[in-house]
């Protein structure tokens, strides 16, 4: 199977901002893990490259010489479960495990309804501050006297995910690379300061063309140049940390299962959620056992099929808080190798993607922590 357990509380993405706080001199030992240590500095820039898995960076190091040169500074860490953008960005911004912050997937059930929340697009009927009510790690640093700035696309200002994950920071809208670098340099003048930058282009390219494509390699080279340019523009006493939210695997047609073709997989389902590599199944009343038996029998060694309680007991989501449990599928299905489970009718766009993520394989779970 080759799954990798998330290293919550030690070396996971949610442990990065608490570690920055300690490096800035404003966090105590209780504010972070023992396994993630960052050098002291008056200001930090955290640059998150969506989709830059540690295994991918190692495999294609020739396309990213600057980033690759930093790989020996700090060991790799892990994403949370599922290894997907919405969950990971919320873990980074809050410092919490998915079971606590409640953004438990790309799509998850809104409890008490027959609707799924798309955590990237959000839902106007769902208050992000009720969905994720905990103070963020960004807000915690600000209350400790740190100047905290988020630099991201203008369209994400005030979005549901931004409010859930990153509230408490100043927001600078910047759509282009030059704008982002200039904004980071300006924000880093303050002392102490944390500036967070986000770039989604590598993830988009991997989804569309695959991580073994020439397009992805070219985009990786551009990200490498962006990171190096950012480092050169920042004052030398400002530390740069490059991280990612997850890796990615290419899923060929031969490894894909369509629930609209293998229709037995629809039996007993009320909602078909999650994403292609980590399905969350919301069952009709009394159907959980039958759903588990059907999915286990059909998928065999192509996926791990667990009841919600079993996945929680394995620590996949960390400690699950009150009200979060019903958001997780009654049954969760974590794909092995390069398998994907799709609905060509319900999620047609997802079926057009080449690169996918969400499961617990090392290619998806391992993410770099690159410090300069």
Buried (B, 14 or more C-beta within 10 A) or exposed (E): EEBBEBBBBBBBBBBBBBBBBBBBEBBEEEBBBEBBEBEEBBBBBBBBBBBBBBBBBEEBBEBBEBBBBBBEBBEBBBBBBBBBBBBBBBBBBBBBBBBBBBBBBBBBBBEEEEEBBBBBEBBEEBEBEEBBEBBBBBBBBBEBEBBBBBBBBEEBEEBBBBBBBBBBBBBBBBEEBEBBBBBBBEBBEBBBBBBBBBBBBBBBBBBBBBBBBEEBBEBBBBBBBBBBBBBEBBEEEBBBBBBBBBBBBBBEEEBBBBBBEEEEBBEBBBBBBBBBBBBBBBBBEEBBEEBBEBBBEBBEEBBBBBBBEBBBEBBBBBBBBEEBBBBBBBBBBBBBBBBBBBBBEEBEEBBEBBBBBBBBBBBBBBBBBBBB
